[in-house]
Structure formats: structure tokens, C-alpha cells
């Protein structure tokens, strides 16, 4: 599960967790562990104190933790300093929880960091006329930055590290212990192309985690537009940045998309099963909560319908009925995930943080990454277990209620087709197939609703 402790596009931008408190963080992580039966959580945020506190608590209740400090919209130099400082601050935490912590050096840096694609803001970079050229290039700037950052982190942090990549980013995974990719089915891939890309990642010989995937909670849940846009009119976006107005005037939607939580739940369970069958070593649903998109009964104001979260945030001051002490209510996706994960056996549990096993292996084998990976991924080792083990029958009854709207064996509709790009003979045709979705561009189409005009700046 992806859990946000307070992301922000910049120091003056709106914080994505205006409802954050230490008590709420502990409560929600506890629900993720006990109600969703999750064994791993990926934490993202800007404030290192929040991240470290959440990581410490999550590890204490038995969750494997991917700790992801994110200083979005900064220069490479500032980003490197920030990530290195975060890694140094995480070292005591790793020593306390050596079996439970993986450090993420970055997240989708082609879009979220300056210096790779021209533009001072994420919105400008996503619209850059040079974007296609950069994506199709060797991406030397990104690769050099990741190599330097990984080396800098290694000097101050002794635990396993990873990076959360966009599907098209050409990462040299030799610098990392675990392969991580934010990989959404609706980014223009057929099932075969999606699985082929996963097999390419697995060919590195390292554990592979799908660090983000998810769907909206509306009738057109698989529409890739929801990955790159915020479904509110411009004046509403401006009003949402002003606390008084945000609480009094509900947002007005650009387009009304009828709520359909069963569609979201069915697609999520189908993808979990697909990833299980593909043999990936971990998968993180995007995301638990997104308070900036509150639920409203009136469809004209229900901005949560196009959010990827599995709980619907209620308007400020409202409380749920399932959990009266929090300001949200579970969606059907929450219950579907809980039902499937409850059926996992101990042998099916994925350990997302190699931790102590990696440290011990390094002590015995030195720093040779191939030897370390071979040891960690041998059958029965900490990364050698099957990942998900999701029970098919728990999802079938849910999705079959809407089987008329889908075409797959569990109601999964095939999403898009990248064959044209591959037929054109382009290297890595699946990496550029999303350009067919030209209305929002490849980077903006890969950023999960993170582009907010007027918020991103």
C-alpha cells in the first residue's frame, strides 16, 4: 500500500495530507496492517520527521517499509543533498529494524525533478516539446544522477535501496538492490506487453516490485486520463488552496464521472492476480487516502470519484461510520483487498525490505551485487518467496456482478494497444506507446493525478 505522509509539489504548494497528525498516521497504518492484512507499505512525503516517525511505527507493527523522501521540483543538487541527508537520518532506523527497511532514492525524477526535462514546474515539464526526444534518448542525465545518488546514499546508509521509476525511464539497476517501477496497466499496454515488460525487469536477476498501480472509483475506472489530471474546474482548484473557501464551497468538476466503486475494486483485484501470476516480488496499491479529493453525495462535486485512493475522504469535520474516529469511509476496493489478502498463507507473504539478510550477505560476499542478488533470491530466502498469493475466488463474486462491462476472465478489460509503436521498429516500443494518448502526454499520463494546475505552479 502506498501511504502519503505529506507530499507537496514545492515549499509553497498545498500539502497533500492537510489532515495529517501523528495519531491519525498511527491509526491508519494500524488499519493497513490489521484490516487490509498488508505486509508492506511504501511511505512518501517531504517532511523527514513525518517519514521517519511513520517508518518507525510501521516497522514496529510488523510492516516492511519502503521509505521515500520526495523533494519535488528541486534542482539535482538540492535533491541530492536532501536524499543523502534523509538516508543518513534513516540509518539508525535501519539498525533498529534491519529486516524491515528499504530506502527509495527517488520517485519518477524525469517529471518531479528539474534538470532532465526543461521547465521550472512539473506542469511545464509535462508539456515540454522536448519531452518525447528525452524519453527516446539514452537518458544520460537521469542515469548519471541516479548513479551519483545511489553512491552517496551507500556512504551513509547500509540497508537496501531502490528507485521508483516511470516505465520509460532507462535505469541502470546495477546500482540498486531492488527494481521498482510505477507501472499502471492503463498506460497503453496490452496484457502481453505489460507482462513482457515485467519479464524484462525480472531478467535483471533482482527482486522486482511494482511500486505503484491503481484505478479510479468511477464507471470509466480504467481511463488513463485520471492518472494525469485533477477533475476540477480552474476556479475550484484555486479555491481549494484557500482553507476557508475549501471548507465552505465544494469543488466543481470539469466532467461528471458517475461513481462506480465496484469497477475500481474489480480492476484492482484483477491486476493483483495478474502480478501474482507474473511472479513479481512486491506490489503497492496507489493509494490509501487522498484528502485533497473529498467525497460528495452530489456527483457534480464528487471529486473523489476519479481519485485512485481506496478510502473516500469525507468533507472536513465529517467522520466515517465504519471507523468513527477517522474522516473517511472505506471504498469497495478496501473491502475487496482485505478479503483477498486475508486468505494469504505465511509462505505467500512478500518481504519488501531485504534488510538484515542483505546486510549479512554483504558481510559474507562483499559488495558484488550479482552475488548478493543470487543469495537473496535463492529459493526459501527472504526475497525468494512468492509474493502475493491472492485468492481468485474472493474477487470473482465481486467482479461478476459487473461482468457485462468487462471482457476478461475476471472482468478485466484489455487497456490500450502499444502494437503500433512496436511495429514501427522503435527501440522499446512499449516505452513510448503512451504517446498515442497525446491529450495529456507521457509523463503527465504517468503521474497518477499529480498534475494540479494552480497547485503544481
Secondary structure, DSSP 8 states (H G I E B T S, - for coil): -EEEEE--SSTTS--S-TT--HHHHHHHHHHHHHTS--SEEEEEES-HHHHHHHHHHHHHTT-EEEEEE--TT--HHHHHHHHHHHHHHHHHHHHHSTTTEEEEEEE-HHHHSTTSSS-SSHHHHHT-TTHHHHHTS--HHHHHHHHHHHHHHHHH--SEEEEEEETT----GGG-SEEEEE--TTTT--HHHHHHHHHHHHTTSSEEEEEEE---SBTTTT-GGGGT---S-HHHHHHHTSHHHHHHS----SS---B-HHHHHHHHHHHHHHHHHHT-SEEEES-S--TTS---SSTTT-GGGG---SEEE-STT---SSSTTSSEEE-HHHHHHHHHHTT--GGG---S--HHHHHHHHHHHTT-HHHHHHHHTSTTSTTSS------HHHHHHHHHTTGGG--STTS-------HHHHHTT-TTHHHHGGGG-TTT-TTGGGSTT---TTT--
